[in-house]
């Protein structure tokens, strides 16, 4: 290890160094004693994650009906001059009245239309398309930085088919090791998870001492493209924080660091409150969301068992629950895209 430091895994109450040349007889005896427990059945199959235009009423304009009668002069009689002058004066008077009335009516109507248009703008200004799009995005978008998760894992292998991954997973469980399959372009078989590189190296060293070929790598869960309400983002962010916190606490126990009942009591209370406040979002309250809560709760219960009875095997069962939580979280995030 860097700078000459060593990290040991506690096994059967003793510290085991990471030297692969450990006595076979002692390893076999310790293994036989420590792994007399059965991990909870793991599901073998998981879901694959699937303005109205203002119209003024037409108004009937008053029409001036023309007289149907024509002024006819008697045959062979001359038209009187005073009658001609009187008719011309009457016709001119009617034309002026009609013109003035029409002008007044049109002016009033035009003014009323302008008043309606400008009053409407002041009371309810139109919302631009950019503003509407911005509102919609704010309601459903998520901050990928908040939901993205990064952990250090110990990988046993990667397989192109689920059948092969399930076969090797069962072999590991039969030997008393935690094992979980993560489906991401291939089937990755994980047997350990840590929040730090040092913890990852300690886990890898332990598995190698047991004859397992393992690979240490960083596992990233990207939430880019996920769509969720602000309330949902806040809730799921808390769930991610619980995974990180419990992974760290479990490694504390496995590497003989501080892990107390008080620490677990605090996280248990917060976890219970969080699980009961699930938003009304189907993806979070059912399926992978429900399994995430179950896995986190199971991890806390196993670590509490360790603090009560100093049973190291409970910490390995907690590792299984935390690997399951990682699987559920990734599939939940993928289902939101």
C-alpha positions, -999 to 999 in steps of 0.1 A, spaced: 0 0 0 10 36 -6 33 52 21 38 18 37 3 19 53 -17 -13 56 -54 -18 62 -67 -51 76 -101 -68 74 -116 -80 106 -125 -116 104 -137 -138 134 -126 -110 158 -90 -109 145 -72 -87 121 -61 -104 88 -33 -88 68 -35 -87 31 -6 -110 25 -19 -136 0 6 -162 14 -16 -168 45 -15 -203 61 -40 -224 42 -50 -243 73 -59 -212 93 -78 -197 63 -98 -228 58 -107 -230 95 -116 -193 97 -136 -195 65 -156 -225 78 -164 -207 110 -171 -173 97 -193 -180 67 -219 -202 83 -246 -179 72 -268 -176 42 -273 -144 24 -309 -134 17 -322 -147 -16 -314 -122 -43 -337 -118 -71 -322 -132 -103 -342 -111 -127 -348 -74 -126 -368 -51 -146 -351 -34 -176 -354 -2 -175 -389 20 -200 -553 318 -274 -583 325 -286 -585 353 -311 -607 382 -299 -637 386 -322 -661 414 -319 -697 405 -326 -708 418 -359 -731 447 -356 -757 457 -380 -752 492 -392 -783 513 -399 -791 515 -435 -807 545 -451 -834 532 -473 -839 550 -505 -873 559 -515 -887 535 -541 -909 563 -555 -896 584 -583 -906 620 -587 -925 620 -620 -938 650 -637 -971 650 -655 -968 646 -693 -965 678 -712 -961 699 -680 -932 720 -670 -914 713 -637 -918 741 -612 -885 758 -602 -893 761 -565 -900 723 -563 -866 715 -579 -848 738 -555 -866 723 -525 -858 687 -535 -821 695 -540 -819 711 -505 -836 681 -488 -812 656 -505 -781 676 -495 -793 678 -459 -798 640 -457 -764 633 -471 -747 655 -446 -765 639 -417 -757 603 -428 -720 612 -433 -717 628 -399 -735 599 -382 -714 573 -399 -682 591 -390 -692 594 -354 -702 557 -352 -670 545 -369 -649 566 -346 -666 553 -315 -662 517 -327 -625 521 -335 -619 537 -301 -636 509 -284 -615 483 -302 -583 501 -293 -594 503 -257 -601 465 -256 -567 456 -272 -545 478 -250 -565 471 -218 -561 434 -224 -523 438 -228 -520 456 -195 -541 431 -175 -527 399 -190 -495 403 -210 -488 375 -234 -463 349 -222 -434 344 -246 -427 309 -258 -392 311 -241 -408 319 -208 -433 290 -211 -405 265 -220 -384 278 -191 -413 272 -167 -419 237 -180 -383 227 -178 -380 240 -142 -409 218 -132 -395 185 -145 -358 188 -150 -332 175 -126 -297 185 -115 -276 156 -127 -248 166 -103 -271 160 -73 -282 125 -83 -250 111 -99 -233 85 -76 -197 74 -76 -184 45 -54 -154 22 -54 -163 -14 -61 -146 -48 -62 -156 -67 -93 -154 -104 -97 -161 -105 -135 -180 -92 -164 -202 -114 -186 -220 -110 -219 -250 -130 -209 -272 -129 -178 -271 -167 -175 -233 -168 -171 -234 -139 -146 -261 -157 -125 -241 -190 -125 -210 -173 -111 -231 -152 -87 -245 -184 -72 -211 -199 -69 -199 -169 -49 -230 -170 -26 -225 -207 -20 -190 -198 -8 -204 -172 16 -195 -141 -4 -218 -112 -12 -225 -108 -49 -248 -86 -70 -252 -82 -108 -254 -48 -124 -267 -47 -159 -250 -19 -178 -242 -28 -215 -228 -61 -200 -234 -80 -168 -210 -69 -141 -206 -91 -110 -198 -70 -79 -187 -86 -46 -177 -55 -26 -184 -18 -23 -166 11 -6 -167 48 -4 -129 52 -4 -100 37 -23 -84 25 9 -115 5 19 -117 -9 -17 -81 -21 -15 -88 -37 19 -118 -56 4 -98 -66 -27 -70 -79 -6 -93 -100 15 -110 -116 -15 -76 -124 -31 -65 -141 1 -96 -163 -4 -85 -173 -39 -108 -150 -58 -96 -130 -89 -110 -95 -85 -107 -61 -100 -108 -28 -82 -126 0 -102 -147 31 -97 -184 27 -105 -204 57 -116 -241 61 -119 -249 90 -142 -283 108 -139 -278 128 -171 -311 129 -190 -332 119 -160 -366 137 -157 -381 143 -123 -398 170 -103 -379 191 -78 -396 172 -49 -385 139 -64 -350 151 -69 -347 162 -33 -361 128 -21 -338 107 -43 -308 128 -34 -314 118 3 -315 82 -7 -282 85 -25 -267 100 7 -279 71 27 -261 47 4 -229 66 8 -232 69 46 -240 32 52 -213 20 29 -188 40 49 -201 27 82 -200 -9 71 -163 -5 61 -156 10 95 -168 -22 111 -149 -45 87 -116 -26 91 -120 -23 129 -129 14 130 -156 31 150 -192 17 145 -215 22 174 -252 16 182 -257 53 187 -244 60 152 -268 34 138 -297 46 159 -294 81 144 -293 69 108 -321 44 114 -344 72 126 -336 94 96 -340 65 72 -374 56 86 -386 92 83 -373 94 47 -389 62 36 -423 73 49 -421 106 31 -419 91 -4 -433 116 -29 -464 106 -49 -442 94 -78 -447 58 -89 -410 53 -98 -400 62 -62 -428 44 -43 -428 11 -63 -404 -13 -80 -368 -2 -77 -377 26 -53 -393 2 -29 -363 -22 -32 -339 6 -24 -357 13 9 -357 -25 17 -320 -29 10 -310 2 31 -332 -9 60 -317 -44 59 -281 -30 59 -289 -10 91 -304 -40 108 -273 -62 101 -249 -36 114 -270 -32 145 -267 -69 150 -229 -66 148 -228 -38 174 -249 -60 198 -231 -94 193 -198 -86 176 -208 -110 147 -185 -101 118 -207 -121 94 -235 -95 99 -212 -69 83 -208 -91 52 -246 -96 50 -248 -58 52 -224 -56 22 -249 -77 3 -277 -53 11 -256 -23 1 -247 -39 -32 -284 -45 -38 -290 -9 -29 -265 2 -55 -282 -20 -81 -317 -6 -72 -305 30 -73 -289 26 -107 -320 10 -122 -342 36 -106 -322 65 -121 -321 47 -155 -359 44 -154 -363 82 -151 -345 89 -184 
